[in-house]
Amino acid sequence: MSDTVEFIPNAGACLVSRKVLDGEAPVRWMTRRESQAPMDNGWQILSIADTPEYLAEPGNLVIADFNTVCATEPALIGIWDFPVGTELMLHVDQQGKHIIDTTSNREVTAEYFYVPPPHRA
């Protein structure tokens, strides 16, 4: 039996920086691309510390269950159903966590976030 909490039913897998999974660096960039396999949801999650050189090294980007990554950074739950082509940044400041759409440089407001079934009104 898995220890993964299911925030999102059938969330699938994503590509994620090992630095995020290992807790070495926080999530910073989220991009959704076309899925490459049936269980691939298309999300690519990168850390604030990732560099092009780091990402080019084999084994530094890994496939992980999206719910597992959400357990590392709960702010990711809200972006799950955003469309292919979405490019986001997670910004953290004294007021909290903010999801920024990098194409418009505007904060994504709460009404656009995915809400897991048990928490829907």
ZAKOL-220086 format. One line per field, with one value per residue: residue number from 1; residue in three letters; x, y, z of N, C-alpha, C, O in turn. Coordinates in pm, 1 decimal, always signed. Layout:
N
k [NUM_...]
r [ALA_...]
n.u [X_...]
n.v [Y_...]
n.w [Z_...]
ca.u [X_...]
ca.v [Y_...]
ca.w [Z_...]
c.u [X_...]
c.v [Y_...]
c.w [Z_...]
o.u [X_...]
o.v [Y_...]
o.w [Z_...]
This chain:
121
k [1_2_3_4_5_6_7_8_9_10_11_12_13_14_15_16_17_18_19_20_21_22_23_24_25_26_27_28_29_30_31_32_33_34_35_36_37_38_39_40_41_42_43_44_45_46_47_48_49_50_51_52_53_54_55_56_57_58_59_60_61_62_63_64_65_66_67_68_69_70_71_72_73_74_75_76_77_78_79_80_81_82_83_84_85_86_87_88_89_90_91_92_93_94_95_96_97_98_99_100_101_102_103_104_105_106_107_108_109_110_111_112_113_114_115_116_117_118_119_120_121]
r [MET_SER_ASP_THR_VAL_GLU_PHE_ILE_PRO_ASN_ALA_GLY_ALA_CYS_LEU_VAL_SER_ARG_LYS_VAL_LEU_ASP_GLY_GLU_ALA_PRO_VAL_ARG_TRP_MET_THR_ARG_ARG_GLU_SER_GLN_ALA_PRO_MET_ASP_ASN_GLY_TRP_GLN_ILE_LEU_SER_ILE_ALA_ASP_THR_PRO_GLU_TYR_LEU_ALA_GLU_PRO_GLY_ASN_LEU_VAL_ILE_ALA_ASP_PHE_ASN_THR_VAL_CYS_ALA_THR_GLU_PRO_ALA_LEU_ILE_GLY_ILE_TRP_ASP_PHE_PRO_VAL_GLY_THR_GLU_LEU_MET_LEU_HIS_VAL_ASP_GLN_GLN_GLY_LYS_HIS_ILE_ILE_ASP_THR_THR_SER_ASN_ARG_GLU_VAL_THR_ALA_GLU_TYR_PHE_TYR_VAL_PRO_PRO_PRO_HIS_ARG_ALA]
n.u [+83.7_+48.8_+200.4_+128.5_-68.3_-385.3_-462.0_-571.3_-781.3_-673.8_-453.0_-218.9_+116.9_+411.1_+686.0_+963.2_+1197.3_+1473.7_+1572.9_+1347.2_+1197.0_+1374.3_+1375.6_+1563.7_+1548.3_+1297.1_+986.3_+961.5_+905.2_+647.5_+530.6_+305.2_+288.8_+212.8_+100.8_+308.5_+259.1_+3.4_-34.3_+94.2_+56.1_+145.6_+261.8_+552.7_+774.4_+985.2_+1266.0_+1366.8_+1638.9_+1730.1_+1932.9_+2010.5_+2225.6_+2220.6_+1969.6_+2015.3_+2168.8_+2161.8_+1910.9_+1842.5_+1598.8_+1301.3_+1041.5_+744.4_+473.1_+202.1_+51.8_+233.0_+423.5_+263.3_+230.4_+474.3_+473.5_+199.8_+68.4_+61.6_-159.6_-379.3_-326.2_-360.3_-552.1_-505.5_-465.6_-282.7_+15.7_+26.7_+225.2_+378.6_+479.7_+588.2_+569.7_+696.6_+638.3_+623.2_+348.9_+255.0_+204.1_+209.8_+72.2_+195.5_+115.6_+332.0_+324.9_+157.4_+240.8_+83.0_-89.9_-247.7_-575.1_-773.2_-1022.3_-971.5_-841.0_-803.2_-1017.1_-1008.8_-1233.2_-1343.6_-1346.9_-1512.6_-1780.7]
n.v [-119.3_+223.9_+520.7_+763.3_+1050.6_+1100.2_+1370.9_+1454.7_+1275.6_+1021.7_+1170.6_+1130.8_+1123.0_+1330.4_+1527.6_+1602.4_+1804.4_+1662.6_+1802.3_+1920.7_+1695.1_+1581.5_+1772.5_+1966.1_+2212.2_+2464.7_+2453.3_+2636.2_+2685.2_+2595.6_+2414.5_+2320.9_+2071.4_+1887.0_+1559.1_+1266.1_+1002.3_+766.8_+793.4_+1028.9_+1355.5_+1585.9_+1796.8_+1977.5_+2024.7_+2246.2_+2349.3_+2635.4_+2642.9_+2513.9_+2483.4_+2525.1_+2355.3_+2171.9_+2052.9_+1927.1_+1709.7_+1356.5_+1192.1_+1400.9_+1510.4_+1361.4_+1112.1_+1137.1_+1068.6_+1287.3_+1359.0_+1300.9_+1498.7_+1718.0_+1682.0_+1763.5_+2031.1_+2192.7_+2402.3_+2331.1_+2174.5_+2329.4_+2398.6_+2181.8_+2118.3_+2307.5_+2428.9_+2272.3_+2429.3_+2617.8_+2827.4_+2880.0_+3048.2_+3001.2_+3220.9_+3331.9_+3530.7_+3770.7_+3788.8_+3543.9_+3257.7_+3281.2_+3222.0_+3285.8_+3377.2_+3338.5_+3433.3_+3655.8_+3788.0_+3814.5_+3757.4_+3448.8_+3411.5_+3280.8_+3173.3_+3035.8_+2806.2_+2450.3_+2250.3_+1994.0_+1707.9_+1636.6_+1885.3_+2059.7_+2293.6]
n.w [+0.0_-76.9_+59.6_-30.0_-26.1_-161.4_-311.5_-548.2_-744.0_-967.1_-1068.8_-1210.4_-1347.6_-1331.9_-1457.8_-1266.7_-1088.2_-925.5_-709.6_-597.8_-515.8_-332.1_-138.0_-140.4_-266.5_-309.0_-499.8_-801.6_-1080.8_-1309.9_-1575.8_-1828.6_-2060.0_-2364.9_-2295.6_-2279.8_-2248.8_-2141.4_-1855.2_-1801.7_-1700.5_-1809.8_-1667.7_-1575.7_-1323.5_-1168.8_-966.3_-764.8_-764.8_-989.4_-1277.6_-1628.1_-1684.9_-1471.5_-1514.3_-1755.4_-1694.1_-1672.2_-1480.6_-1312.2_-1364.7_-1292.1_-1312.6_-1136.3_-912.6_-930.3_-705.4_-501.4_-542.2_-489.8_-217.9_-131.5_-212.1_-149.8_-289.4_-551.8_-596.3_-673.3_-940.9_-1103.0_-1313.4_-1511.3_-1848.7_-2125.7_-2223.4_-2030.4_-1827.7_-1531.1_-1225.3_-894.2_-640.6_-338.5_-59.7_+212.6_+243.0_+168.2_-47.5_-398.1_-715.3_-1023.7_-1351.4_-1602.5_-1863.4_-1868.9_-1647.6_-1424.0_-1115.8_-1050.8_-960.4_-687.6_-773.1_-1005.5_-941.6_-909.8_-714.2_-486.7_-488.7_-219.6_-98.0_-223.5_-256.8]
ca.u [+0.0_+126.2_+185.9_+93.9_-201.5_-449.3_-528.2_-639.3_-801.8_-618.6_-373.4_-114.5_+257.2_+470.2_+831.2_+996.0_+1337.6_+1513.3_+1590.2_+1215.5_+1161.8_+1466.0_+1360.8_+1684.2_+1511.5_+1152.2_+927.7_+957.9_+850.1_+556.3_+493.5_+226.8_+308.4_+136.2_+145.5_+386.2_+214.9_-129.9_-34.4_+163.9_-39.1_+205.7_+326.9_+695.7_+790.4_+1127.2_+1296.0_+1428.6_+1783.7_+1765.2_+2000.5_+2008.5_+2328.6_+2169.8_+1858.2_+2067.5_+2234.9_+2069.2_+1867.2_+1803.4_+1454.8_+1247.8_+897.2_+689.5_+330.0_+171.2_+9.9_+354.7_+482.7_+172.4_+258.3_+594.0_+430.9_+53.8_+18.5_+47.5_-292.0_-467.9_-295.6_-366.1_-629.9_-476.1_-447.9_-152.2_+67.6_+36.2_+357.8_+355.1_+588.1_+545.4_+640.2_+669.5_+680.9_+568.8_+203.2_+221.3_+241.2_+135.9_+95.4_+204.3_+115.0_+450.7_+300.6_+95.4_+303.0_-23.9_-121.4_-367.0_-660.9_-824.0_-1137.5_-923.9_-772.0_-870.6_-1053.8_-1033.0_-1374.0_-1395.9_-1346.8_-1600.5_-1903.9]
ca.v [+0.0_+346.2_+623.5_+886.4_+1104.8_+1130.7_+1501.5_+1463.4_+1141.6_+995.2_+1287.8_+1093.1_+1147.7_+1450.6_+1533.8_+1693.1_+1815.5_+1584.8_+1896.7_+1936.6_+1570.6_+1559.4_+1881.3_+2048.7_+2347.5_+2474.4_+2467.2_+2772.6_+2692.6_+2489.1_+2425.0_+2205.3_+2036.1_+1770.7_+1436.9_+1175.9_+866.6_+773.4_+840.3_+1158.3_+1466.4_+1696.9_+1897.6_+1975.1_+2104.4_+2275.4_+2420.7_+2767.4_+2624.6_+2441.6_+2553.9_+2443.0_+2251.2_+2070.9_+1982.6_+1847.6_+1588.6_+1243.3_+1160.4_+1518.1_+1522.6_+1227.8_+1094.7_+1118.4_+1082.0_+1427.8_+1374.8_+1302.4_+1631.3_+1808.3_+1668.6_+1845.2_+2170.4_+2191.2_+2502.9_+2267.8_+2113.3_+2422.1_+2417.7_+2052.6_+2110.7_+2416.5_+2371.3_+2258.4_+2560.6_+2700.9_+2849.1_+2947.0_+3063.0_+3009.9_+3329.3_+3332.3_+3652.7_+3783.6_+3773.2_+3404.8_+3198.3_+3337.0_+3159.9_+3390.8_+3335.9_+3406.0_+3499.6_+3786.6_+3839.7_+3844.5_+3652.1_+3369.0_+3424.4_+3155.0_+3115.4_+2953.8_+2687.5_+2323.0_+2218.0_+1850.4_+1675.1_+1645.6_+2023.5_+2141.5_+2338.1]
ca.w [+0.0_-91.3_+162.1_-97.7_-4.0_-289.6_-313.9_-676.0_-798.7_-1100.3_-1107.4_-1303.8_-1317.2_-1389.4_-1459.7_-1156.7_-1050.3_-808.5_-598.2_-535.6_-446.6_-219.3_-41.9_-145.8_-311.1_-327.3_-633.0_-855.2_-1216.5_-1348.0_-1716.8_-1873.6_-2200.9_-2408.9_-2229.8_-2363.4_-2218.7_-2080.2_-1715.7_-1796.8_-1702.4_-1883.3_-1583.6_-1546.5_-1202.8_-1147.4_-841.7_-772.6_-778.2_-1112.0_-1386.0_-1749.8_-1673.4_-1379.0_-1577.5_-1867.2_-1643.4_-1655.1_-1345.0_-1234.1_-1386.5_-1271.3_-1319.4_-1002.4_-896.2_-907.1_-565.8_-420.0_-556.7_-417.8_-74.3_-110.1_-228.2_-164.9_-384.1_-683.2_-609.0_-743.5_-1083.7_-1168.6_-1437.6_-1604.1_-1982.2_-2190.5_-2262.7_-1910.2_-1769.3_-1403.6_-1128.8_-755.3_-572.9_-195.1_+8.8_+347.9_+238.3_+141.1_-175.8_-511.0_-844.4_-1125.0_-1491.3_-1654.7_-1991.4_-1843.5_-1525.9_-1329.4_-1020.6_-1075.0_-843.3_-631.9_-843.3_-1117.1_-890.4_-893.1_-576.2_-477.1_-464.7_-82.3_-49.1_-305.3_-187.4]
c.u [+87.5_+98.6_+144.6_-49.8_-260.1_-527.6_-620.5_-657.3_-746.1_-534.8_-263.2_+23.7_+304.1_+621.9_+871.9_+1146.0_+1364.3_+1531.7_+1458.6_+1182.9_+1247.1_+1455.5_+1480.5_+1653.2_+1360.8_+1111.5_+930.1_+882.1_+762.1_+511.2_+414.0_+241.7_+215.6_+190.1_+214.4_+346.8_+79.3_-131.9_+34.9_+59.9_+18.7_+277.5_+475.8_+718.0_+939.0_+1146.4_+1357.5_+1579.1_+1825.2_+1829.7_+1989.7_+2110.6_+2281.7_+2061.4_+1903.7_+2133.1_+2131.4_+2037.2_+1824.7_+1658.6_+1398.9_+1096.3_+847.6_+538.1_+298.3_+126.0_+129.0_+419.5_+395.6_+192.6_+381.4_+560.1_+280.5_-3.3_-2.7_-89.9_-382.3_-443.8_-323.2_-438.9_-610.6_-441.3_-301.4_-110.3_+82.1_+180.6_+339.5_+482.2_+525.3_+632.5_+599.2_+723.9_+615.2_+416.9_+161.2_+272.6_+150.1_+173.1_+87.6_+202.9_+230.1_+428.5_+239.6_+159.7_+198.5_-47.3_-249.4_-450.5_-729.9_-939.5_-1097.1_-858.4_-863.4_-899.1_-1081.9_-1177.1_-1420.3_-1407.8_-1436.1_-1726.9_-2024.7]
c.v [+124.8_+443.1_+757.5_+927.2_+1138.3_+1261.4_+1509.9_+1321.6_+1130.0_+1110.4_+1254.6_+1129.4_+1274.8_+1435.3_+1638.8_+1691.3_+1733.1_+1676.8_+1922.5_+1812.3_+1545.8_+1668.6_+1974.5_+2194.1_+2351.2_+2485.3_+2612.9_+2780.2_+2572.0_+2514.4_+2301.7_+2188.8_+1921.7_+1647.0_+1345.7_+1029.7_+876.7_+826.4_+975.1_+1269.4_+1591.4_+1800.6_+1870.5_+2074.6_+2121.5_+2356.4_+2557.0_+2756.6_+2554.3_+2534.6_+2467.5_+2328.2_+2137.5_+1987.5_+1893.6_+1717.4_+1478.0_+1219.1_+1279.3_+1559.5_+1381.3_+1228.0_+1065.7_+1131.8_+1228.1_+1452.6_+1377.4_+1440.0_+1734.8_+1799.2_+1749.7_+1993.9_+2173.7_+2295.8_+2443.9_+2205.0_+2200.8_+2435.9_+2292.9_+2053.0_+2230.8_+2356.5_+2356.8_+2396.4_+2655.7_+2707.7_+2936.0_+2956.2_+3068.0_+3113.6_+3328.1_+3462.0_+3657.2_+3766.1_+3629.3_+3357.7_+3251.7_+3260.1_+3270.1_+3327.2_+3410.9_+3473.1_+3638.1_+3859.8_+3882.8_+3726.2_+3580.7_+3374.0_+3291.7_+3093.9_+3027.5_+2823.0_+2565.9_+2302.1_+2067.8_+1818.8_+1684.9_+1788.1_+2116.6_+2174.6_+2265.6]
c.w [+0.0_+23.4_+102.0_-66.8_-140.8_-277.1_-434.8_-729.7_-940.7_-1153.8_-1207.1_-1254.6_-1385.9_-1392.4_-1357.4_-1129.5_-924.9_-686.8_-525.4_-454.5_-323.5_-113.1_-37.9_-183.9_-334.9_-473.8_-674.3_-988.1_-1245.5_-1491.7_-1754.6_-2023.6_-2237.9_-2338.5_-2330.2_-2344.6_-2148.0_-1936.1_-1697.3_-1802.2_-1769.4_-1799.6_-1569.5_-1433.4_-1174.2_-1020.3_-869.4_-799.5_-907.1_-1214.2_-1510.7_-1743.9_-1582.9_-1446.1_-1693.1_-1821.2_-1624.0_-1507.7_-1261.8_-1257.2_-1378.4_-1285.0_-1178.0_-1006.9_-860.8_-763.4_-470.9_-424.0_-484.8_-267.1_-36.9_-116.6_-254.7_-261.6_-523.2_-703.1_-695.1_-892.0_-1166.3_-1302.4_-1531.5_-1740.6_-2025.1_-2240.5_-2144.8_-1861.7_-1646.0_-1320.7_-989.9_-686.8_-426.4_-136.1_+146.4_+353.1_+207.9_+6.2_-284.4_-636.7_-949.1_-1263.5_-1557.5_-1790.1_-1973.0_-1726.5_-1422.2_-1237.3_-1061.5_-947.4_-810.6_-710.4_-961.7_-1071.3_-885.8_-744.2_-571.0_-437.9_-318.9_-29.3_-130.7_-229.7_-239.4]
o.u [+188.9_-12.0_+127.3_-142.0_-193.0_-644.1_-731.2_-558.5_-768.5_-544.4_-218.8_+44.7_+245.4_+677.5_+821.6_+1212.4_+1285.7_+1508.7_+1458.3_+1145.2_+1198.4_+1519.8_+1497.0_+1721.6_+1302.7_+1191.6_+904.5_+802.5_+797.0_+460.4_+450.5_+211.8_+147.5_+311.3_+183.5_+395.7_+43.6_-224.8_+33.8_-16.8_-51.2_+348.0_+518.9_+685.2_+1010.8_+1054.6_+1394.8_+1639.8_+1944.6_+1786.8_+1962.3_+2084.3_+2301.2_+2061.7_+1837.2_+2150.8_+2025.4_+2125.2_+1775.2_+1602.1_+1444.3_+1031.5_+902.4_+482.7_+360.8_+158.5_+126.4_+464.9_+448.1_+174.0_+392.3_+610.7_+237.8_-114.6_-76.8_-131.9_-454.3_-532.9_-310.7_-390.0_-691.8_-392.0_-210.9_-192.3_+142.7_+249.7_+291.9_+578.6_+421.7_+754.0_+480.3_+839.2_+557.9_+362.5_+43.4_+370.4_+29.2_+290.9_-13.8_+279.4_+226.4_+505.7_+266.4_+136.8_+221.5_-27.5_-347.1_-400.8_-742.6_-952.4_-1179.7_-824.4_-983.6_-815.4_-1169.2_-1237.9_-1529.0_-1471.9_-1435.4_-1775.2_-2136.1]
o.v [+129.9_+447.3_+855.1_+846.7_+1197.4_+1262.1_+1563.5_+1254.0_+1217.7_+1144.4_+1342.5_+1161.8_+1320.4_+1341.1_+1751.1_+1589.0_+1734.9_+1634.4_+1943.9_+1822.3_+1495.1_+1658.7_+2052.2_+2286.8_+2251.1_+2521.8_+2702.2_+2872.1_+2459.4_+2621.7_+2190.2_+2278.7_+1865.9_+1631.8_+1347.4_+942.6_+984.1_+898.4_+1029.8_+1277.3_+1691.6_+1885.2_+1756.3_+2192.7_+2023.0_+2423.5_+2588.9_+2850.5_+2536.9_+2648.3_+2348.0_+2218.1_+2020.3_+1864.9_+1795.0_+1625.3_+1501.8_+1224.9_+1261.3_+1635.2_+1291.9_+1331.6_+980.1_+1198.3_+1285.4_+1556.3_+1448.5_+1491.4_+1828.9_+1898.0_+1799.0_+2073.4_+2159.2_+2277.7_+2500.3_+2184.4_+2149.9_+2481.1_+2297.1_+1992.1_+2252.5_+2243.8_+2419.2_+2471.2_+2762.0_+2606.0_+3049.3_+2882.8_+3131.5_+3096.8_+3323.7_+3498.7_+3557.9_+3731.9_+3596.1_+3410.0_+3265.7_+3235.4_+3338.9_+3234.6_+3533.5_+3561.1_+3728.4_+3979.2_+3974.5_+3610.8_+3643.9_+3343.8_+3203.5_+2971.5_+2952.2_+2738.6_+2576.7_+2332.5_+2018.9_+1894.3_+1737.7_+1810.3_+2237.9_+2095.3_+2290.1]
o.w [+69.6_+77.4_+175.0_-80.2_-225.5_-237.4_-427.5_-758.2_-1024.2_-1271.8_-1281.0_-1137.7_-1484.0_-1336.1_-1360.1_-1146.0_-830.2_-573.5_-404.2_-337.8_-222.5_-8.6_+56.0_-140.4_-376.7_-559.9_-593.6_-1007.4_-1210.2_-1524.3_-1717.4_-2102.2_-2151.8_-2323.3_-2449.4_-2416.6_-2099.4_-1899.6_-1587.0_-1898.2_-1784.1_-1854.7_-1553.5_-1445.2_-1157.1_-973.1_-982.2_-851.0_-931.4_-1233.9_-1500.2_-1792.2_-1614.8_-1435.6_-1725.1_-1900.9_-1566.2_-1421.8_-1150.5_-1178.3_-1449.8_-1270.6_-1108.6_-1094.4_-771.5_-705.7_-370.4_-321.7_-425.3_-196.1_+75.4_-37.5_-369.2_-311.1_-603.7_-816.9_-781.0_-964.0_-1288.7_-1397.6_-1621.4_-1747.0_-1969.5_-2293.7_-2157.5_-1855.6_-1653.9_-1342.5_-970.2_-676.1_-394.6_-158.7_+191.3_+458.2_+220.5_-47.2_-265.3_-662.5_-961.5_-1290.6_-1567.6_-1828.0_-2052.2_-1707.5_-1343.4_-1275.0_-1101.7_-839.0_-895.5_-713.2_-1013.2_-1154.1_-861.3_-659.2_-642.8_-362.0_-295.3_+73.4_-109.9_-148.8_-193.0]
